[in-house]
Amino acid sequence: MNKILVTGGAGFIGSNLCEALLERGDVVVCLDNFATGHIENLLPLIEKYPETFSLIVGDIRKKEDCEKAVDGVDYILHEAALGSVPRSIKDPFTTNEVNIGGSLNMLIAARDAKVKRFIFAASSSTYGDSKSLPKVEDVIGKPLSPYAITKYVNELYADVFAKTYGIEYIGLRYFNVFGQRQDPNGAYAAVIPLFVKQFISRQAPNINGDGEYSRDFTYIKNVVQMNLLAIETTNPAAVNQIYNTAYGERTTLNQLAAYLKEFLSDFDPEIAKLEPTHGPNRIGDIPHSLANVDKAKELLGYNPQYSMREGLREAVKWYWENLK
């Protein structure tokens, strides 16, 4: 049994990680300031695991909150961040303050507490303007947004801390993660929950551009698997590495909308009649994203269990039950 800190544990990915860790018997500490996370994601865990789950309401920008959270911790899953390319373009200062300043605070706290391993959420946005497909970890381009810059700096800091202070780290470059508990509300909602919410309301979603931009949409349970493997690995070659965290399959936005119509029309046949509209491309978006996951398979034993369609069908069922 390990004691594991999940920063941003009230968020979409963080709460799924907390749940998976608690189910397997770990002691879990969640640090969150609820800037983007929700207490509703944690209430079932607080009730079900009163002895092994604790919540610290705090901010990674505050050194003392980070120090409190790492006390006695074996591993850190650092998920806390301000996501969203558009948010970072509108407010680069706060994105930088949270994603770089906050992550540096966590690295320092991890170093001082002698945490066994620092596992953190990196991002596929780091590939920037690189046109090569599929994306391979050691070939990146120039970042296209303030958000992308902050996530790349996280990788650089982790590498320096490993070389300078001996910290073990693993960085997971998430590719368009989706699934249960992903928030469809707010100005910066991810595309899948936003489209689902619109379809459920019998509104035709608006697709940025011609809909042929593509993404390696990755179901949350594959992401949970990667995090657990990052904790468990005893392979010396696997640590102090960055890994693509994806399924390895590309889906266009037009295909995504078609899949959602197909799955949601099982619940409401009227949804099948809705035709998406199209608007301008979004500033800072990369045209295509597709991951090569061979490195994770080789070094971590990664074996993603859910294709995009399989994960989407499961996620749609959850959204139908929780949004309508």
Summary of the structure (lengths in Angstrom):
residues: 324
radius of gyration: 19.0
end to end distance: 38.8
largest distance: 59.5
contacts: 1135
relative contact order: 0.13
helix: 45%
strand: 17%
